[in-house]
Amino acid sequence: MTTSILRILCILRIRAAAWLAGACALVGLATVPVSSDAQTGLNQLSQQLSAQQGRQQHLQDSLKTLSSLISSLEAQISLVRSREEAVQAELDTDRAKLAQTQADLVRERKLVALLKRRLAWGRQLLAQQLVSRYESDSPDLVSVVLDSGGFTDLLERLTYLRDAEHQQQQIIAITTTAKHQADSAARRLAKLEQTDRQLTADAELRRRALAGMDSLLQNREGALQQAQAAQRAALSASQAKAGQLQSEINKIQAEQAAAAQQASSSSAPGAGPALGPSGGWAIPYAIVLCESGGQNLPPNSAGASGYYQIIPSTWALYGGSGPAAYLTSKAEQDAVATRIWAGGSGIANWDCARIVGLLH
């Protein structure tokens, strides 16, 4: 438990030392002259970054508005489609009724034609009987009695003639009535057919109107979606541009910090020559440049020293020899920094990692 506490304290100390080193570097910026071109470039980059951030805010607000409009259109399209489905169902029903009415009308018209033929036949038969009676002599009572085979036969003949005439009259009457009924049914069906045709036409007209409205809303939704996609692409491009600008700003600030660090330690004893990017560093060179400028610096006010600005307690905790890092070889400092770096998980031990943009 004591060892763990000591380890935590050492880590906190190295973080504090790194922060103090970064603070000293920033203070050094005030004393180191910065070229006007570099400062102008930094100001321009900051202005461009601010402009990109303002553009991003505008695009985000516009995207919210477009999303709201698209949602509203989707609700309208859903409503129109539900009405269109209802009208289509009504149209299907009207078409089915029209087809049935047309079939009934055809059947009734056929029946009317048949009854007309039967009526004509009955009337023709009755007319023939009337003509036959008119042309032939009317038999007197004596002839009828003499020709009959008796009283019973006489009654049967008279009954037959009377029934035959009565039956013909009934056939004509029934046929006439049926014809009137069939004519009435045909007229009623014809009127119903006209009504069904009108209902079907009206439903078809409503269906076309709703289909046109649906198409119009879909086209508008498509246009809004295209605008939304274009603005999303513009937002992504602006965010990428802002990231590039921020990286350039971080790079310039890191270079300025490194220059300040270099200037403040150039007169320090035992600093030695600065090593460049090819110095075989155990951590990213950008952090080294920010921390020590690539030089084996003596202890600062926090006690951090060497190429990696390691405080004595951390130096000892991670196996360094001697009282301070700057008194040993670069190879040993590389080995200790490698253990502190721990494959990247220990990046937070150097505050310059945040300054150069490697830690957020």
Secondary structure as UniProt FT lines:
FT   HELIX           2..31
FT   HELIX           36..135
FT   HELIX           141..147
FT   HELIX           151..265
FT   TURN            266..267
FT   TURN            269..270
FT   TURN            277..278
FT   HELIX           285..291
FT   TURN            292..294
FT   TURN            301..302
FT   STRAND          305..306
FT   TURN            307..309
FT   HELIX           312..317
FT   TURN            318..319
FT   HELIX           325..327
FT   HELIX           330..341
FT   HELIX           342..344
FT   TURN            345..346
FT   HELIX           347..349
FT   HELIX           352..355
FT   TURN            356..357
//
